[in-house]
Amino acid sequence: MDFPQPHIQLPIGSHTHTIILLHGRDSNGAEFAEELFSSKSSKDQGLFTALPTWRWVFLTSCDRWSDRFQENMCSWFDAYSLDDIHQRQDLQIDGLRESISYLYLGGISQGMATGLWALFCATGRSGLQGPLGGFLGFCGWLPFAKQVEALIEQRRPCGSLEIQYSVSKFFLDTLSSNEKVEETQTQTINLHILFTPVFLSHGADDAWVSVELGQQASQILKQILVHVEWHKFSGAEGDGHWIKEPEGFDQILKFLEDSVARSAINAIQ
């Protein structure tokens, strides 16, 4: 499936970092970029001006059929209901399979949901030598969260390493075009990606995606990943389905700065 060209904001001067973000349902990369860059931190800075050496890549999904709305929409996968994300989960698999093969990192709403799956499925790519610099997720959820919760509970007596392997294999199995990933292949799962630091934030008054879904994702990820930050807020624009200004952007900048510093320390070690 062909995806549209990404919307790219080039750095000013030397290029030090790249960040890849995904839009929500029925949006696109250029629209997400415009909304994100027009928001400010407490220092009256936008993300682009605060991080001038960063390259920003805003991916755009292809149009796919929505079974709920009976029309084509620009979306990463077909989410039948946001009131009950477990309803007709089978509709999500094809879109997730196609979308994660195209991307790597996080985003907002459905973009966050897709990015999380990309993060876990990256454990099946043995060429990765380490974690990503960071993952940013806003006002989203984790598809198939109940199944992952059950798997964690089942594997808890075996320890964290077994949980990481089992959860990674669940994601890979679910999207596999074959019946299942062979048992012998579990040894090739690369867990380095699970050391990627994760930042999640969600509006308590989000009218579109319940904050409980974001909190559920955060609680699950904290049992699998090494570093997860969770932030809850209220009073953001867009009926709470956005990032709170300026506090939310202060938190994003601090997370990115801390992640850069952490990466530099690890490189020295």
Kinemage of the C-alpha trace (Angstrom):
@kinemage 1
@onewidth
@group {chain A} dominant
@subgroup {mainchain}
@vectorlist {calphas} color= white
{ca met a 1} P 0.000 0.000 0.000
{ca asp a 2} L 1.372 3.418 -0.983
{ca phe a 3} L 1.562 6.061 1.729
{ca pro a 4} L 1.611 9.810 0.991
{ca gln a 5} L 4.874 11.716 1.233
{ca pro a 6} L 5.662 12.796 4.807
{ca his a 7} L 5.597 16.430 5.863
{ca ile a 8} L 9.175 17.315 6.851
{ca gln a 9} L 10.442 20.345 8.750
{ca leu a 10} L 14.196 20.610 8.186
{ca pro a 11} L 16.519 21.762 10.976
{ca ile a 12} L 18.131 25.167 11.089
{ca gly a 13} L 21.873 24.694 10.841
{ca ser a 14} L 23.451 21.401 11.883
{ca his a 15} L 21.227 18.319 12.158
{ca thr a 16} L 21.487 16.601 15.563
{ca his a 17} L 18.255 14.629 16.048
{ca thr a 18} L 15.219 13.338 14.156
{ca ile a 19} L 11.716 12.910 15.557
{ca ile a 20} L 8.896 11.056 13.775
{ca leu a 21} L 5.259 11.683 14.745
{ca leu a 22} L 1.881 10.303 13.637
{ca his a 23} L -1.421 12.171 13.360
{ca gly a 24} L -4.780 11.059 14.720
{ca arg a 25} L -7.735 9.681 12.763
{ca asp a 26} L -9.066 11.840 9.914
{ca ser a 27} L -6.084 14.208 10.022
{ca asn a 28} L -2.739 14.270 8.181
{ca gly a 29} L 0.920 15.054 8.761
{ca ala a 30} L 0.837 18.681 7.620
{ca glu a 31} L -2.212 19.476 9.767
{ca phe a 32} L -0.656 17.849 12.838
{ca ala a 33} L 2.587 19.791 12.280
{ca glu a 34} L 0.752 23.105 11.998
{ca glu a 35} L -1.178 22.503 15.224
{ca leu a 36} L 1.882 21.271 17.122
{ca phe a 37} L 4.209 24.080 16.087
{ca ser a 38} L 1.643 26.781 16.815
{ca ser a 39} L 1.516 25.722 20.494
{ca lys a 40} L 3.879 27.277 23.054
{ca ser a 41} L 5.802 26.413 26.189
{ca ser a 42} L 5.884 28.636 29.291
{ca lys a 43} L 8.887 30.409 27.740
{ca asp a 44} L 6.695 31.350 24.758
{ca gln a 45} L 8.620 28.942 22.564
{ca gly a 46} L 7.258 26.466 20.060
{ca leu a 47} L 8.864 23.040 19.769
{ca phe a 48} L 10.536 23.906 16.472
{ca thr a 49} L 12.139 27.104 17.760
{ca ala a 50} L 13.155 25.419 21.034
{ca leu a 51} L 14.815 22.545 19.156
{ca pro a 52} L 16.221 24.200 16.001
{ca thr a 53} L 18.694 21.407 15.176
{ca trp a 54} L 16.001 18.719 15.103
{ca arg a 55} L 14.496 17.289 11.917
{ca trp a 56} L 10.729 16.806 12.292
{ca val a 57} L 9.007 14.142 10.214
{ca phe a 58} L 5.195 14.032 10.251
{ca leu a 59} L 3.944 10.887 8.538
{ca thr a 60} L 0.562 10.688 6.810
{ca ser a 61} L -1.506 7.537 6.611
{ca cys a 62} L -3.207 6.362 3.457
{ca asp a 63} L -6.998 6.428 3.241
{ca arg a 64} L -8.652 3.247 4.444
{ca trp a 65} L -12.253 2.116 4.764
{ca ser a 66} L -13.992 2.790 8.087
{ca asp a 67} L -16.490 0.064 8.880
{ca arg a 68} L -18.126 2.284 11.514
{ca phe a 69} L -18.555 5.406 9.369
{ca gln a 70} L -18.907 3.584 6.042
{ca glu a 71} L -16.471 5.857 4.247
{ca asn a 72} L -12.785 6.205 3.484
{ca met a 73} L -10.817 8.116 6.109
{ca cys a 74} L -7.152 9.020 6.536
{ca ser a 75} L -6.352 6.597 9.351
{ca trp a 76} L -3.648 4.191 10.471
{ca phe a 77} L -6.129 1.408 11.150
{ca asp a 78} L -9.879 0.881 11.437
{ca ala a 79} L -10.963 1.556 15.030
{ca tyr a 80} L -14.630 0.581 15.224
{ca ser a 81} L -15.402 2.253 18.564
{ca leu a 82} L -13.514 4.564 20.904
{ca asp a 83} L -16.126 4.055 23.621
{ca asp a 84} L -15.226 0.348 23.683
{ca ile a 85} L -11.831 -0.154 22.044
{ca his a 86} L -12.161 -3.932 22.424
{ca gln a 87} L -15.186 -4.054 20.135
{ca arg a 88} L -14.387 -5.714 16.790
{ca gln a 89} L -10.632 -5.645 17.380
{ca asp a 90} L -10.155 -7.861 14.328
{ca leu a 91} L -10.739 -4.788 12.139
{ca gln a 92} L -7.550 -3.206 13.505
{ca ile a 93} L -5.097 -5.927 12.483
{ca asp a 94} L -4.744 -5.262 8.733
{ca gly a 95} L -4.220 -1.527 9.219
{ca leu a 96} L -1.732 -2.017 12.039
{ca arg a 97} L 0.199 -4.564 9.968
{ca glu a 98} L 0.412 -2.203 6.975
{ca ser a 99} L 1.122 0.945 9.003
{ca ile a 100} L 3.886 -0.325 11.298
{ca ser a 101} L 5.836 -1.590 8.302
{ca tyr a 102} L 6.015 2.067 7.254
{ca leu a 103} L 6.973 3.765 10.513
{ca tyr a 104} L 8.805 3.602 13.790
{ca leu a 105} L 7.724 6.171 16.362
{ca gly a 106} L 4.788 7.728 18.218
{ca gly a 107} L 2.079 10.329 17.837
{ca ile a 108} L -1.345 11.447 18.957
{ca ser a 109} L -4.548 9.449 19.472
{ca gln a 110} L -4.649 6.668 16.869
{ca gly a 111} L -1.116 7.681 15.906
{ca met a 112} L 0.057 6.878 19.442
{ca ala a 113} L -1.737 3.523 19.329
{ca thr a 114} L -0.048 2.597 16.044
{ca gly a 115} L 3.341 3.864 17.202
{ca leu a 116} L 3.232 1.670 20.317
{ca trp a 117} L 2.646 -1.386 18.162
{ca ala a 118} L 5.535 -0.339 15.926
{ca leu a 119} L 7.731 -0.060 19.016
{ca phe a 120} L 6.957 -3.591 20.178
{ca cys a 121} L 7.114 -5.141 16.721
{ca ala a 122} L 10.556 -3.598 16.282
{ca thr a 123} L 11.756 -6.323 18.680
{ca gly a 124} L 11.481 -8.674 15.709
{ca arg a 125} L 14.048 -6.677 13.726
{ca ser a 126} L 17.425 -8.104 14.657
{ca gly a 127} L 19.279 -5.291 12.876
{ca leu a 128} L 18.458 -2.833 15.663
{ca gln a 129} L 21.494 -2.275 17.870
{ca gly a 130} L 19.812 -0.344 20.668
{ca pro a 131} L 16.787 1.651 21.820
{ca leu a 132} L 15.300 4.681 20.092
{ca gly a 133} L 16.026 8.096 21.555
{ca gly a 134} L 12.469 8.300 22.891
{ca phe a 135} L 8.767 7.772 22.228
{ca leu a 136} L 6.114 10.491 22.576
{ca gly a 137} L 2.453 9.528 22.892
{ca phe a 138} L -0.504 11.866 23.410
{ca cys a 139} L -4.191 11.181 24.139
{ca gly a 140} L -4.082 7.602 22.864
{ca trp a 141} L -4.438 3.973 23.858
{ca leu a 142} L -2.897 0.514 23.448
{ca pro a 143} L -4.811 -1.778 21.052
{ca phe a 144} L -5.454 -5.282 22.475
{ca ala a 145} L -4.703 -3.986 25.989
{ca lys a 146} L -6.819 -6.635 27.762
{ca gln a 147} L -4.951 -9.458 26.048
{ca val a 148} L -1.600 -7.932 26.991
{ca glu a 149} L -2.724 -7.475 30.610
{ca ala a 150} L -3.770 -11.129 30.795
{ca leu a 151} L -0.460 -12.248 29.324
{ca ile a 152} L 1.528 -10.175 31.828
{ca glu a 153} L -0.442 -11.648 34.716
{ca gln a 154} L 0.121 -15.153 33.373
{ca arg a 155} L 3.878 -14.645 33.005
{ca arg a 156} L 4.439 -12.598 36.178
{ca pro a 157} L 5.799 -15.533 38.259
{ca cys a 158} L 8.497 -16.095 35.599
{ca gly a 159} L 9.977 -12.605 35.902
{ca ser a 160} L 10.324 -9.454 33.813
{ca leu a 161} L 12.473 -10.961 31.053
{ca glu a 162} L 9.898 -13.669 30.314
{ca ile a 163} L 7.159 -11.003 30.319
{ca gln a 164} L 9.095 -8.932 27.755
{ca tyr a 165} L 9.661 -11.927 25.474
{ca ser a 166} L 6.052 -13.118 25.739
{ca val a 167} L 4.519 -9.682 25.129
{ca ser a 168} L 6.827 -9.013 22.174
{ca lys a 169} L 5.926 -12.384 20.671
{ca phe a 170} L 2.210 -11.618 21.141
{ca phe a 171} L 2.536 -8.425 19.080
{ca leu a 172} L 4.562 -10.183 16.381
{ca asp a 173} L 2.193 -13.180 16.283
{ca thr a 174} L -0.915 -10.994 16.029
{ca leu a 175} L 0.357 -9.173 12.957
{ca ser a 176} L 2.153 -12.112 11.372
{ca ser a 177} L 0.885 -13.105 7.934
{ca asn a 178} L 1.808 -16.675 8.911
{ca glu a 179} L -0.248 -18.598 11.437
{ca lys a 180} L 2.242 -18.048 14.267
{ca val a 181} L 5.829 -17.082 14.849
{ca glu a 182} L 7.684 -20.356 15.353
{ca glu a 183} L 8.804 -21.096 18.898
{ca thr a 184} L 12.433 -21.293 17.769
{ca gln a 185} L 12.186 -17.714 16.560
{ca thr a 186} L 11.548 -16.344 20.051
{ca gln a 187} L 15.276 -16.471 20.684
{ca thr a 188} L 15.803 -13.945 17.871
{ca ile a 189} L 13.572 -11.336 19.509
{ca asn a 190} L 15.648 -8.218 20.190
{ca leu a 191} L 14.687 -6.603 23.474
{ca his a 192} L 17.016 -3.585 23.127
{ca ile a 193} L 14.132 -1.518 21.774
{ca leu a 194} L 12.298 -1.905 25.095
{ca phe a 195} L 14.875 0.378 26.716
{ca thr a 196} L 13.416 3.276 24.715
{ca pro a 197} L 12.217 5.988 27.162
{ca val a 198} L 8.496 6.666 26.766
{ca phe a 199} L 6.520 9.850 27.440
{ca leu a 200} L 2.716 9.629 27.622
{ca ser a 201} L 0.255 12.430 28.368
{ca his a 202} L -3.532 12.577 28.301
{ca gly a 203} L -6.280 15.034 29.118
{ca ala a 204} L -8.462 14.052 32.069
{ca asp a 205} L -11.318 15.786 30.260
{ca asp a 206} L -10.589 14.267 26.831
{ca ala a 207} L -13.964 14.016 25.074
{ca trp a 208} L -12.704 11.695 22.332
{ca val a 209} L -10.405 9.133 23.938
{ca ser a 210} L -11.047 8.414 27.615
{ca val a 211} L -8.155 9.208 29.951
{ca glu a 212} L -8.672 5.766 31.489
{ca leu a 213} L -7.456 4.243 28.222
{ca gly a 214} L -4.265 6.303 28.336
{ca gln a 215} L -3.739 5.400 31.975
{ca gln a 216} L -4.279 1.728 31.165
{ca ala a 217} L -1.610 1.941 28.460
{ca ser a 218} L 0.779 3.633 30.892
{ca gln a 219} L 0.264 0.976 33.584
{ca ile a 220} L 0.856 -1.836 31.083
{ca leu a 221} L 3.975 -0.236 29.617
{ca lys a 222} L 5.480 0.333 33.074
{ca gln a 223} L 5.460 -3.449 33.547
{ca ile a 224} L 7.326 -4.057 30.277
{ca leu a 225} L 9.507 -1.051 29.466
{ca val a 226} L 12.361 0.399 31.467
{ca his a 227} L 11.414 4.106 31.536
{ca val a 228} L 7.824 5.388 31.233
{ca glu a 229} L 6.558 8.863 32.174
{ca trp a 230} L 2.829 9.479 32.573
{ca his a 231} L 1.237 12.945 32.734
{ca lys a 232} L -2.434 13.792 33.194
{ca phe a 233} L -3.853 17.282 32.776
{ca ser a 234} L -7.100 19.156 32.174
{ca gly a 235} L -8.202 22.232 30.263
{ca ala a 236} L -6.455 21.629 26.939
{ca glu a 237} L -7.932 22.843 23.665
{ca gly a 238} L -9.862 20.548 21.350
{ca asp a 239} L -12.220 19.242 24.059
{ca gly a 240} L -9.201 18.017 26.023
{ca his a 241} L -7.920 15.974 23.073
{ca trp a 242} L -4.666 17.877 22.722
{ca ile a 243} L -1.550 18.853 24.663
{ca lys a 244} L -2.027 21.360 27.493
{ca glu a 245} L -0.312 24.721 26.915
{ca pro a 246} L 2.171 25.649 28.190
{ca glu a 247} L 2.732 22.921 30.818
{ca gly a 248} L 2.487 19.997 28.426
{ca phe a 249} L 5.081 21.497 26.093
{ca asp a 250} L 7.397 22.198 29.032
{ca gln a 251} L 7.122 18.504 29.924
{ca ile a 252} L 7.838 17.417 26.333
{ca leu a 253} L 10.939 19.615 26.116
{ca lys a 254} L 12.231 18.358 29.477
{ca phe a 255} L 11.670 14.748 28.438
{ca leu a 256} L 13.525 15.274 25.145
{ca glu a 257} L 16.381 17.096 26.884
{ca asp a 258} L 16.662 14.326 29.511
{ca ser a 259} L 16.581 11.656 26.804
{ca val a 260} L 19.366 13.376 24.869
{ca ala a 261} L 21.451 13.633 28.055
{ca arg a 262} L 20.780 9.965 28.892
{ca ser a 263} L 21.833 8.889 25.401
{ca ala a 264} L 25.056 10.891 25.697
{ca ile a 265} L 25.901 9.234 29.034
{ca asn a 266} L 25.206 5.768 27.606
{ca ala a 267} L 27.417 6.517 24.602
{ca ile a 268} L 30.308 7.456 26.912
{ca gln a 269} L 29.852 4.307 28.990
